[in-house]
Amino acid sequence: MKPIEFISMIGSSAQATAKRTGVFASITIAQAALESGWGESGLAKVGKNLFGIKADSRWRGETLILQTKEFIRGQWVVVPAKWRKYASWQESIDDHAAFLKQNPRYQPCFQCLKAEAFAQALAKAGYATDPGYADKVISLMNQHKLQALDESAP
């Protein structure tokens, strides 16, 4: 899927979720794009999981097992992981925001006034094992001018 199609497909959902939760629409879209390969990953297609949110013992919904790359002890390794499975991308977007809001380690993110700072706070809180995660999210936001969706939220 082309980036413009993906942004168009989830943009209004990201804006509505931002209004309810405080998770910037630009963050939601950039993370979804990065984590799902613009909606083309197996996890996004099979599990409707746009964000790579794993299923831990607290998760009560459906799950699936797929391989993932993790940055562990200074190197990339491929490991199996148990993922949350959703009925739709909208459900994934809603759960992503709830996951961030309910997890105390991400609370500093919600003090950020700019999406770029939110991305840096997410990475600092350990959202991803990739040491370049915040830079990648910010790069996608800038490249596709996603911050405009924050400013024009309905």
N, C-alpha and C positions, 0 to 999 in steps of 0.2 A: 504494500500500500504506500502511496506517495505521502510524504509528510503533510502536505496541504489537505489531503483527504482525511488523514488521521486527526489532525487538529480540528477540522470542520466537524468530524464525527463526534468527538468528545468535548469540544470546547464549551458548549452551553452547559453540559453536565458538570464540567469542572468549575464553571462560574457559579452555578447554583450551589454546589457543594462548598465553594469558598465563602459564599454569603452565609451559609448555615454554620460553618465550622472554623473559619479563619485560615484554612489551608489555601494559600494563593493558587489561583487557577493555573498560573504559569508553572508553578512547582508540580502540580498534579499532572499537567500535560507533559512537561519535560521528563519527569520521572517515568511516566507511563511509556513515553517514546523510547527512553533509554533502556528500561527494564524489559520491554516487550518487542524491541526492534520494530517500532512503528506498528504494533499489533500483529506482527508476523511470526513471533516465537511460538513454539509448540505449547508453552504454558498459556499464552494468550488465546490461542486457537482452541485448544482442548479444554482448558480449565477456566477460560475467560478471566485469568489472573494477569492484570496489566502491570503489577508492581513487584512481582516476585515475593509476595508475602508468604512465608512458610506457615505451616500448620503445627502449632505446638499443642501441648496437652489441654490448653484452655479452649481451643477451637472446637466447635460443635457441629460444623458443617461438613460437607463432602470434602474429600482430599484426593490427591493423586501423587504418585512418585515419579519424578523425572530427575535427570542428571543436572548438575549446576557446576559452575566454576566459582571457587572461593579462593581468596587470597589469604593463605595461611602460612605463618612463619616465613614470610618473605617470598613466597612463590605461589603461582596459580596451580590449583589442583582441581580435578573433576571428582565430585562426590554425589551420591544419590541424596535427594532431599524430598521431604513430604511437604506438599504445597496445598494452600487453600484453593478450593475449586468453587466457582461461582456460576450462577445461571446466566449472567449478563455482564457486560463491561460496566454498566451503571452500578450494579451491585458491587463490583470490584472497586470502583471509584468511591462509593459510599463507605465501604469497609476500610479502605486505605485511610480516609480522613478519620474515621472512628478509631482505627489502630493508632494513629498518631496522637489523637486527643486523649485517649485512655491510657497511654503508656507514659508514666511519669518521666522517663528519661528524655522524652521529646518536648516536655513543657517549655524549656528555654526557646524553642523554635517559635512559639506563639507570642513571644515578647518582641520578635523581629518586625520592623516596619517595612522592610524591603524583601522581595523574594530571594535576592542573592544571599542576604544574611540568613534567611530561613534555610536555604540549601546548605550553607556552611555549618549552621547549627545542627542540621540533620546528620551531616557527616561526622561532626564532632561527637554527637551522641551515639555513634556507632550504627547508623542505619544500614550501611553497606560495608563489606570488607575491602572494597576497592579503595586504595588510598587517593585516587584521583576522582572519586565520585562527585564531590561538590563541583569541581571544575567542569566535569562533563555535563552535569545538570545545568549549570550556569551558561555554558557554551551553547547548549540547545536552546535555552531561553533567549539568549542574545541573537543567535543565528536565525531563529524563526520569529523574533519580535513578540514573544509570548507575553511579555509584561503588559502589552496593550490590552490583553484580556483581563488583567487585574484592574486596570483603569476604567474599562468599559463594562464591568460586571453589572448585570441588570439589577 
